[in-house]
Amino acid sequence: MLTLLGLLAATGPAAAQQGSIGPSLWQDYTSRFLDASGRIVDNANGGISHSEGQGYGLLLAFFANSPSDFEQIWSFTQTELMIRNDGLTAWKWDPGAQPHVTDVNNASDGDLLIAYALAMAGAAWEREDYLASAAALARAILDNVVVESGGRVLLLPAAEGFDAGERTDGPVINPSYWIFESFPIMAILAPSDRWSRLQQDGLALIAQMQFGPRQLPAEWVSLARQPKPAEGFAAEFGYNAIRIPLYLLRASLEHIELARRMLQAMTIDGTPAIIDLSSGQAKERLEDPGYQFVNHILACVSEGRAVPVTARELTSQLYYPATLHLLGLAYIMEKHPSCL
């Protein structure tokens, strides 16, 4: 049986991140992306909201030590997105559609982020209701999207549409959905050895998936046989994949060499880029400071270089790079404050 004491003991290092985002940074973020209803607005994607954004919003609200904003975001998430009968979260909410949920399939990264944030907030703020919701969601993730295939434990991107019986090249995974820092917490919420195996197999796959001249993972990967870019998706290292090095560093410095290799391969003339895997050429250079912040993290933790003063403020005007920027800043503030 899950106990608050046990969760508190296990999440001590994670819970220490409470307050790692300062009030001014959080105010900048919420003024741009948090709607009065409690939804995080993806302003580069037609103003929709999604489970990923709600999960990020909850996590950042916890890092900002803002229980009121956390409760507002959770209320919207619980009311508007938790409408499936399997305990997972519908991934897409469109303000211009009726009904607003236009796709009831889930997105596994959003579910993980939501469960992880609920667990940490529940432990730190002694909210048994958050802990109970976190445990229920973790169990739903384990039961519906954590699968065994080909001797590996995998995280399907969603409950429908990606497994071996649903695609000729299935199972298909998205390596950027592996949120490594969350797996030890999931193992407490929904005990199973599959969580540790999921972590180990995910790390091994990311190290193995070296496609094209730059030897980068594809955003969508078929594991029907040997890993290869999945059919029907662009063979690219894309927007989703940009966050993999950040997840690796946030989880543990043990993964720094893998993160370094990926960052070097995805960076052209000092700027991260969307990479065409077949040619190794940049499809789009990502000049936004939020995308570039992971390079500053690596320079900090591996070379002792201070994060530039200009990179310490939240200047990104778009939801996704701004979110990655704050996740990176929270990590630096909590783990490597000497870099600031």
N, C-alpha and C positions, 0 to 999 in steps of 0.2 A: 504494500500500500504506500502510495506517495505521501511523504511527510514534508511539511514545510522545513523542518530542521535539516532533513537530508538534502533537500534542494538548495537550501541556503549554503550548506557546507560545500556542495559540489559546484555551485556557481559563484563562489567567492571571487575568483579572478575576473569573471565576466561582470558580476554585479559592481565591481570596483569602477566600472566605466560610467556609472551613474554620475552625472555632473561633468562628464568629459567634453560636452559641448556647452559653451558659454551662452548666457541669455541673449546676447546681441546676435550671435550667429543663428541661434534658433529662431529669434524674431525675424531675421532676414529670410529664413527659409519658409516659415509659416506665412509670412506676408505675401509670398510669391505663389505658394503651392497648396496651402491648406484652406479649403473652402469652409464656410461657416457650418456646413452640414457635417463636417468631419471627414470629408473625402480628400485625398491627396490628388491634385489635378496634374495630369501629364499634359503640359501645355504645348509639347511638340507633337502630340499625337491626337489632335482634334479635341483636346480638353476632356478626354475620357479618364476614368479611374480604373484601377485594376488591383488585384490582390497583391502583386509585387509592391506597388506603390503604398498600399495600406500597411503592408508589413514593414517596409522601410520607414514609413512615417511613425509607426509604433516604436520601432527600434530607436530611431533618432529622438523621439519624445522621451524615451527612457534615458538615453544618454544625456539629454538636456535637463533631466530631473524635473519634468513637467507632467505631473499626474493628471492635471485637468485636460491638457491637450491629448494625452494618451487615452483618457476615457472618451473624449470626443471622437477620436479616430477609431477606437475600438467599437463604439456604439454604432457608427456608420457601417463598419465592417460586419459586425454581428447581424445587424438588421437587414442590410442590403445585399450582402454577398454570401452569407452562410445559409443558403437556401437549398443546398443539395441534401439528398437523403442518406449520403454516406459519411457525413461529417466534414468533408472537404469544402473548399471555398470556391464559388464561381469566380472566374478570373476577370471578367470584363463588365464594366458598368458605363453606359453611354448616356450623358445628359440629354442628348437629342433624340433618343429612341424611347419607344413605349412598347413593351416594358423596358426598363433601363438595362437590365441584364440581357445582353444580346448573345452571349455564349455561356452556357452553364457549365461547360467543361472547366476543370480546375487548372491551375498552373502550380507545379510542385514547389518552385522556388518561393512563390508567394505564401504558400501554406507553411513552409519551413520558417520563413521570416516572421510570420504572425505567431506561430507557436513558440519560437525562440524568444521573441519580445515579451509575450505574455508570461513566459516562465521567469524571465529575469525580473520583470516588474512585479510579478506576484510574490517572488521571494524577497525582493528588496523592500517592498511596500506592504508586505504581509497581507496580500489580497488572495484569500483562498479561492475566490471566484475566478480570478485570472489563472491560478494554478490548475483548477479543474478544467477550464477551457483549454489550456495549453496541453494538458494530458490527453484530453479527448481528441484534439486535433493531431497530436503526435501519433496516437494509435491509429487514426484514420489514414495518415500518411503511410505508416508501416503496413497497414492492411491492404492498401489500394495502389500504391505507386512504388513501393520498395519491393523489387522482384529479384529472383535468382534466375540467371540465364548464362549458359556456357561456362559454368563454374564461377561466375562473378555475381556479386550483389550489385544491382543497378538501381538508379533513381529514374523512373520514367518521367518525362516532362509533364504528363497529365494522365489521368485515369483512363481516358479514351483516346485511341488513335495512334499509339506509338509502339505497342507490344508486338511480339513476333507473330501472333495470329491476326494482327490488324494491318500489317504492311508486309509486302514481299521482302523488303530489306530490313524488317524489324528484328530485334528491338532497335529503336532509334533513341538516342539520348542527346541532351544538350549539356556539355560539361560545365557551363557557367551556372547551372542550377545546383551544383554541389556546394552548399554553404557549409564549409568544413567546421567552422567554429560552433555551429549549432548541433552537430551530431552527438557530442558527449552529453548535452542537455537533453536531447531527444531520448537517449538511452536511459536516462533517469525517469523521464516522463512516461515512456512506454518501453519497459525493459526488454531488450532483445540483443543478442550478439550480432544481429544483422546491421546494426548501426556502425559498429567498429569495422565490420567487413565492408560496408558501404564506403566508409572513409578510406580504407586501405585500397580498395579497388578503384575508387575515383582518382586517387592520387596516381596510382599506377597507370590508369588509362590516360590521364592528362600528360604524363611523362612519355607515354608510348605514341600518342597521336601527334606525329610530326609530319604534316602534309606539305608538299610543295617545297620550293627552294628555301623558304624561310622556316620550314619545319614547325608550323603552328597548328594547333587543333582547329578543326572546322567548328562552326557554330552548332551544326546538327550532324550527328555522326551515326552511321549504321554499324551495328555490331552483329549482323547476321553471320558474317565470317570474320575476316580480318577487319579492323576498324577502317572505315573510309567515309568520305563525305556522303551524307544521305541523299537519296534521290528526291527531286522536287524542291530542293532548297539551294540557294546560292552557295557555291563552294568557296566560302570566305571566312576569314577571321573577322567577325562583325561586331556590332554594338554590344550584344550580350557578352561576347567573349572578352571584351575590354576589362570586365570586372574580375576575371579569373585571378590575375596576379594579386589584386587587392584582397580577395578572399584567402589566398594562400598566405599572404603576410599577416592578415588579421588572425588567422588560425594558429600560426606558429612560425617562429624564425627558422625552424627545421626545414621549412620549404623555401628558404630564401634563394637557393641556387636555381630551383625550378622557376620561381617568379622572375629571377634576373634573366634567365634565358628567354622567357617569353617576352619580357619587356624590351629586351634588345631586339628581338625579331619583329616586334610590332611597332617599333619606333623608327621613323625615317627623318633624318636631319633634326633629331631632337623632339619630334612631334609624334604622338601615337597616331595610328592610322587604321582604317579598314583595309584589310589585305586580301587581294585576290590570290587564292592559294595556288592556282595552277601557274601563274606567272610570277608571283611574289611581288607584284607591283601594288602601289597604293591606289585604292579606289576612291578614298576620301581621307584627307588629313583632318585630324580632330584637334582644332586649335583651342577649344574651350579649356579654361584652366582646370575645370573639374576632371577632365580626362587626363590632364598632364600631372595631376597631383600624385599619382602612384609613383611616377618617376622621382618626385621629391622624397617620397617615403623611402624608396630604395636607396637614394643617395644619403639619406639620413642614417638609416640603420646599418648600412654596409660601409660607408665612408666617413660618417660623422659630420657631414655637411649640413649646416642649418637650413631649414626650410626658408626660402625667400620671404621677406616681409609681405610682398605683394600677393603671395600665395596663401596667406593666413586669413584672408577675408573671403567671404562668399560672394564672388562676382558673377557666377554662372546664372543666367536668366532662364535656363531650361531645366526642367525637373530632373532628368536622368544624370547629367554631369554634376548638377548641384548636389544630388544625393550621394554620388560617389565621392565628391569633395568632402562632404561632412563626415561620411564614414571613415575616410582617410584621416581627417583632422581629429576625430574622436580617438582613433587608434594612436596617433602621435601624441596627443595630449595625455593619454592614459599610460602608454607604454614607453614613450621616448620624449618626455617633456624638454630634455636638454637640447633637442633639435629646434625648439622654438625660441 
